[in-house]
Amino acid sequence: MTSEEIITRMGEIEQRAAEIETTLETPEADLDALNEEARQLITEKAQLEEQLEELRKAARQAEEDRKAVENGAGEVKENVQEEKTMTLEELRSSKEYVDAFANYIKTGKDEEVRSLLTKNAADGGQVPVPTLVDDIVRHAWENENILARVKKTGFQGNVKVAFERSADGAYIHGEGTSAPTEEALQLGIVEIKPENIKKWITISDEMIEATGEGFLRYVYEELAYQVMKKLSYEVVGDIKNCAYTSHQATAVGIPILKKDPGIATIAEGAAMLSDEATNVCVILNPLTKPEFFKAYAAANFAIDPFQGLPVVFSGALDAFSTLSENGVYGIIADLSGEQVNFPAGEGLKIIKDEYSLAEKDLVKIVGRVFAGHAVVAPGRFVKLTKEAAAVTT
């Protein structure tokens, strides 16, 4: 029944109930029959009231649903596939992109990589390397103890860095006294010119077919290690091979302490640094460190010959035992006084040549970093050189 029919029927029941109530008052009324009819009408009315309430609830719910739909609620019945767009960082970390980038390195064709970039994270210009490659190169930097301490910049082209050759100190100016003397300041300028630092390897066609991640790790880890190591040696060479002990117009001078490894050598050398040298370390060939402990043992002193300074090893310095007089065997350094400039960024660039060794089924892969480097700050370095050998008779 509809709600209208129920209401109509309930009206009829109420009318009949009123008639029964009037008839019961007459002498000729059949009381039993009328009372039975009255009970049936009461039961029917109760049932109709329940039905009417259910219909009203359903109507209220329908109205609420209608309003909700108007406000944007409801389910989408059509099965629509939502295509998720990854961020560039998420894409670079995905296996799909690693494999595509490996194929790009193998073949020199970037269509697959650029297709992923267009679909997931639009990016014009140079193809970005996977996060895996960034991590490899970053770890190569961090694990290279020399390069981890230098000052790094990313200026384009040649860079000219001014340094203070000499300067007067400040004065106290008392009230009413003559003006202080103008500072006599002399500046020098160091020019940093970038060069390509390269390392190349050959790999077989079989290695080319290796998995994407395995291939990238093999290539980038080897080339990054070798290129960073060479750059590290060049940085140490800037200090070791400096020809001046005093500052020049175009070069920072580096003082020399001519003293063999001993219990006080590092302390004396560190005292020659300026007070602006803060993050100081000692650079040695690994074979030179035992010479300091020999002096330590011979003197029978319970003193650290390195004065608590960290020791950083570099093969760019020769072992003390192999050197002649005046040979540089150690450097006391605050390496922030060395600047390394990367005009094209710190990342390792890869060049693939599949033609020059094609007859041997070999592919040449070149890794390079474009960088310039120089000592740019005075008072940050002291060179330790070997004394003359003792004269025997």
Sequence and secondary structure as in RCSB ss.txt:
>XXXX:A:sequence
MTSEEIITRMGEIEQRAAEIETTLETPEADLDALNEEARQLITEKAQLEEQLEELRKAARQAEEDRKAVENGAGE
VKENVQEEKTMTLEELRSSKEYVDAFANYIKTGKDEEVRSLLTKNAADGGQVPVPTLVDDIVRHAWENENILARV
KKTGFQGNVKVAFERSADGAYIHGEGTSAPTEEALQLGIVEIKPENIKKWITISDEMIEATGEGFLRYVYEELAY
QVMKKLSYEVVGDIKNCAYTSHQATAVGIPILKKDPGIATIAEGAAMLSDEATNVCVILNPLTKPEFFKAYAAAN
FAIDPFQGLPVVFSGALDAFSTLSENGVYGIIADLSGEQVNFPAGEGLKIIKDEYSLAEKDLVKIVGRVFAGHAV
VAPGRFVKLTKEAAAVTT
>XXXX:A:secstr
  HHHHHHHHHHHHHHHHHHHHHTTSTT  HHHHHHHHHHHHHHHHHHHHHHHHHHHHHHHHHHHHHHHHTT S 
  S         HHHHHTSHHHHHHHHHHHHHS  HHHHHHHHHHS   SS    HHHHHHHHHHHHH TTTTTS
EEE  SS EEEEEEEE        TTS        EEEEEEE  EEEEEEEEEEHHHHTS HHHHHHHHHHHHHH
HHHHHHHHHHHHHHHT   SS  SSS    EEE  S TTHHHHHHTTS TT  SEEEEE TTTHHHHHHHHHHHT
    TTTT  EEE TTS  GGG  TT EEEEEEEGGGEEEE TT SS EEEEE STTGGGTEEEEEEEEEEEEEE
  TTSEEEEE        
